[in-house]
C-alpha cells in the first residue's frame, strides 16, 4: 500500500490517482491529510502538495486538481527527458512536472469543454487538440509518464512488491452496412440498379444481380471470416451494429429484416455485440433509447456497450445520455481523420463528468486507429498502413496497455478498394 499525503482530497485528485496507480501501475493507494500519520508510516509514501514535509518523495501540485469547473489554462509544453510534459513543478519536486494534473487535463478531455471550432458533423477535431498541436497524439503519454514515475518509485522503495499488468488487445468491428447488395428491399435494389445503369457501371450492375439472385456471396458478408480470425487468434472481438432507421447517414439493412436479425443473432452467439447509435441520436436521448431496446429485443439480452456512428461525441452530453440508459462501456473515444490516443492513454478509464465533478460508472475504451482513417483520410499504401499499425501497437505494448482497433466488415471484402486488407487485419489482431 502506497500512502499519499495531500493537503486536500478532492474528487478530481481521487479520480486521477486511482487511474494512475490502480489501473496503470497495479499499486494500491490510500490518502491522508494528517502530517503525523504520514510521518509515522513506515511503508512507501509520497507527498503531493505545494511544499514537502521533509526529504520524502515529493511532487509539487498544480492547482487543477483542487479547482472546480472549467478555466482557461495557459499550457506550455516542455520535455521530461524525451517525453512531452506540462505543468512544471519546480526544482524542489522529485519529478519536474505535475503529471497527475496533466493526466487529469488530458483524460477528462478538459479542452473539449472549452470553446472550439467543430467540424461539419459537430465533432471536436484532432487538430484542435493539445496532443495533435504538440506532436504527441500517437503516444499514450499518461501511461508513459506512469512508467517513468514507477522507475523512480522503485529506486526510492526497492523492497516494495510491484506487480506487472499484461498487454491486452481488443478488435472492434463496425457494421454500418451489413450487405452491399442483398436484403435491401425492392425499392433500394431497383434504385441501385438504375444508378448503375445511368453511370454505365455495368460491372457493379452485374455483381448486384448475381448477388441478389444468390449466384454470388455478398462482398460485405465477411462475418464468417471475422469470426474465424477471432477464434484462431483468441482475440476479444466486439461487433457494433447500426440498426437505426434509414437516413442520409444511416444506410444499413432495415432492422425489421428477418435476414438482418438472423445475422445479428448468429454473430451474438460467438462474439460480443454492441450498439452503434445512429447519426441523429447525437442529441436525441429518446431515439437512442429506442435503438438500444431494438437491439436488446433482437439478441434477447442486455446491451452494455456502444460506439456513436460517425464518432459523434460531444462532451459531456453524449456520455450523460449513455449513462442514463445504463450502458456500461463506450468505444467512441478517438478521431476519424487521425490515428492515436484522443485521451492520451491506452488504459480503459471511467468518464469523469466535470459538470458534476464526479467519476461516473461509464468505462471508456479509447481506440488507437480505424481502417478508414489509414486508407481514406491518411491515404497510406497497404505497406504504410501495416507500418503505422505496428508502430501504434508497439507504443501500447511498451506500457502493457490495451490496444483497440476499428475495422468494418467491408474492409475484408477484398474488392478493388480494400484489396489486401484481410492480411492487414490479421496483422493487427495477432497478439
N, C-alpha and C positions, 0 to 999 in steps of 0.2 A: 504493500500500500504506500503510495506517494502522498505526502502531506503538502498541501499548498496553502501558504499564508497569503491573505489579501486583506486590504483594509475594508472591503465591502463585497459581499456576494450578491451578484445581480443575475437575472435570468440570462442575459447575454453571456456573461462570464461562465456560468454553469453550463450553458449550451455548448460553447465552443471548446471549453476544456474537456468536456466529455467526448466530443467528437474526436478531438486531437489525441487524447490519451486512451480512451476506451476503444474507439472504433479503428483508429490507425495503429496505435502502438501497443494495444493489449495491456495497458497499465491501469490498474485500479487506483482511483484518487479519492481523496477527501479534503474538504476545505476547513480552514479555521480563520477566525478574525482575532483570536486571542494570542498575544505575544508569548505569554508564559507557556501555553500549550505547545506552541511551535518550538520554543527553546527546549522544552523537556523531551520532545520527540527524538528518539534515537535512530529511527529509520531514515530512508531517503526523503528529502524535503526541499522545496524551493519557495522563494518569495516572489510574488507578483504584486507589486505596489509601486509607489512613487520613490521610495527610498529603501535601501537594505537595512535589515536589523543588525547585521554584523558582516561576516565574511562568507555567508552562505551563497548558494546558487541563486542568483538574483536576476529577474527580468523587470526592467523598468516599464511600467504600464502606460499606455496611451489612454486618453480619456474615453475612447469609443465604447468600450465595454461597460462603462459606468454612466452612459447617456441613455436617453430615450428619444424615440422618433428619428427623423431624418434631418441631417445638417449638411450643408455644402462643405465638404472636406477637401482641402488642398493636399494633393498627393504627389510626391516626387519619388521616382524610382531610383534606387541605389542597387548595389550588388553585394550580396553576402557570399564571399568567395566568387563563384561563377553563377550564382542563382539570383535572379531579380528579387528585390525585397523593398518594403517601405515601412513607414512609421519608425524612424531611427530612435534608439533608446539611450544613447549617450555612452560615455566611456565606463561608467560605473556598472553598467549592465553586463552580465556574463555573456549574453547574446546581444549583438549590436542593434537588433530590431525587435519591435514588439510583434512577434509572429502570431500571437493569439488575436490581437486586434486586427491585424492584416488578414488573417484567416477568416475572421468573422465578416469583415468587409466583403470578401470575395464570395464566401459560401452562402451568405444571406442574400446575395445579389443586391446589395445596398445601392449600387449605382443604377439599378433598373427602377428604383423608386424615384430617382432624381429626374428632372426634365430631360427628355431626349427625343431625337427625331425617329419616328417609327417608319418601317417600310410599308409597301403597298398592302401587305397583309396584317398591318398593325402590330408588327413584331419588333422587338429590340434587336438591332443589327449587331453582328460581331464587331464591325469596325467602330462601333460606339463604345466598346468595352475597353477597360484599362489593360486587360491582358493582350488584346489584339494590338492596341496602340503601342505597347511596350515590348512586343515580341515574345511573350511567354504563354500565349494561348495553347500551344501544343505541349505544354509541360504541366503536370499536376503539382503545381508549386506548393500547395498546402501539405501534401504527402512528402514532398522532398524536404520542406522545412522540418517536418516532424522527425524524419530520419536523421537529419543533420543535428537536430536537438538531442535525439537519442544517443548519438555518439558522444556528445559532451556529458550527458547524464551518466553514461556508462563509465566514463573516466572519473566522475565525481563519486559515483556509488557502484563500484565494480562488483560488489558482493550481492547486489540485488538480482533476483531471478527474472530475467526478461524472456518473454515468450514471443515467438515469431508467428505472424499470420501467413496465410497462404494466398498465392495468386489465384484469382477466380476469373472465369470468362463466361459472359452471357451473350448469346446470339438472339437478336430480336428481328422479327420479320413483319413488315407492314404489308397488309393485304388491302391495298387501295382499289385494285381491280383484280378480282379472283380469276376471271377468264376474259380474254380479249375478244373472243367471238361467241362463245357458247352462252346459253341461258340468259340472253339479254332481252328476250321477248321479240315479238314480230315487228313492232314499230322501230325499235332501236336497230334491229338487224337489217330491216329494209332501208332505214336511213343511212346506215354504214355502207351498205352495198351501193346505194345511189351516189354517195360521196366518192366511193372508189371509182365508179364509172365516170363521174364528172371530172375527176382528177386524172383519169386514164391510168389508174393504178390497178392494172389487170392482175398483177401477181398477188396483191393483197385481196382482191376480189376472189380469185381462185382459192387462196388459202382459207378465206372466210367460208366459202361454200363447202369446201371439203371438210372443214371442221364442224360446221353446223349440221352437215349430213352424216357426221360420225365416221368419215373415212380417214380422219386425221385427229390426233390428240391436240387439244388446245395448247398453244405455245406457252401460255401463262400457268398452265396446270403442272407446276413443278413441286407440288406438295409431297409426293412420294419420295422425290429426290431429297428434299429438305429434311424429311423425317428419317430417311436412311442415313444421311450425313450426321444428323443429331445422334442417332444410335451408335454409329461407328466411332464417333469421337467422344461420346458420353458428355456432350456439351449441353448445358442448360439453354433451352430454346423457348422463346415466347412468341406467339403469333398474335398480332394485333389486327382485328378485323374491323373494317369500316362498314357499318350497317345502317348508316343514316339514309334518309330519303334522297332521291336523285336531285342534284343541283348542278350548277356550273362547275363547282369544285369537288363534288362528291359523285363519282360515276361508277360505283360498284354495282354488282348484281342486286336486284331487289331482295330485301331481307325476307320477303314472303315467298320467294322462290324455293321450292322444295329441294332442288339440287344444291343450292347455296347453303341451305340449312343443313343438309346432309354432309356437305363438305366441312362446315364448322364443327359439327358433332364428331366427325371422324378424326379431325385434327385434334380436337379436345381429348380424345381417347389416348393420345400418345404424347401430347405436349401441353404446356400451359397456354391458355387463351386469354387475351386481354381485349379491352375495348379501345377502339380508335374513334373518339368522339368526332363527329363531322364538323365541317368548317364553321357552321353557324351556331354551334354550341358555345363558341368563344365567349359570348355574353348572354347566353340563354340557358339558365340553370334547368328550366323545365324540359327543354329539348334534350339536354344531357341526361337527365333522369330517365326520360322515355327510352333513349337508346341503351342505357345500362340495363333497364328492365327487359328490353327486347332481346339483348344478348343472353341474359340470365335465363330467360324462358327457353331459348334455343338449346343451351348447353345444360340446362337443369341443375345449375349450381351457382353460387355467388361469384360475381366478377369482382376481383380485388385490385386489378392493375389497369392502367390506361396510358395512352400517348396521344396527344392532341394532333389531329390531322393538320397538315401544313406547319406543324410545330408552333401553332398559335398559342403563345404563352404570354400572359400579362400579369405582372407581379403587383399585388398578391391575389387578385380577383380570381384567376383561373384555379389556383390551388385551393382557395377558400370554397369554391363551388364543388371541387372534387372531394374535399373533406366532408362537406355537408352530405354527400352521398355515400359516405363510409368506404370510399376507395382507399386502399392501404398503400399502394405504390404508384408512382408516376415516372414515366420514362421519356418525358418531353425535353428535359434539360440538355440543350445543345443547339447548334446553329445549322441552318440549311446550306449556307454558302461557304462555310469554313469548318474545317475539322479542328478537333482539340477539345479542351475541357472548359466548358462555359462557366462552371462554378469553381474552377481551378483545383478540383480534387477528383481522384479516381476511386474514392471510397463512398458508397451509398450513405446518405445523410438524411436527417429529418429536417423538414421545412421549418424554418424559424419565421414566424409572422411578425414583422416589425410593426405592423399596425396595432397589434395587441400585445407585443413584447412577450410572446410565448413560443415554446417549442411545440409544434403540432405532432399528431401521430402519423402524418403522411411522410413516407420514406421516398426520397428522391434518388433515382438511378440515372446518373449523367452519362450519356453516350459519348464516345470519342470520335466516331466517324459514321458517315452514311454513304452508301453506294452512289447515290445521285450527286452528292457533293463532289466526290472524286471524279466521276465520269463527266457530268454535265457542267457544273459550275467551275471546277478547277481545270477541266479539260485535260486530264492526265491520260497518258497511254496506259495500257494494261500493266506494263513493267513498272511504270512510275507509280501506279496505284498500289501494287504489291509492296514496293519500297516504302511508300508513305504509311501503309497499314502496319507493316512490321516495325517501322520506327515508332509509331504511336504505341503499339503493343509492347515494345521494349521499354518505353518510358513507364508503363504501368507495371511491367514485370520487375523493374528495378526497385519498386517500392511495394511489391506484393499486393497490388491493388486489384480492382475489379475492372476488367476490360469489356466494354459493351459496344457492340456494333449494330447498325441498322442496315438490313438488306430488304429487298422487295421480292416477291415471288417471281416477278417478270425478269429480274436481273439474272436469273438462272435459266432463262428461256433459250439461250444460245442462238437468238436471232442475229441479224446482221449488226444491230446496235450493241447487243450485250454478248457478243461472241467472246468466249474465253473467261466469262465471269463465274462459271461454275468452279473452275480451278482457283480463281481469286477468292471465292467464298470459302472453299476448303482450306486455303492457306490462312484465312482469317481465323477460323474456328479451331484449328489444331492447337491443343493445349501446350 
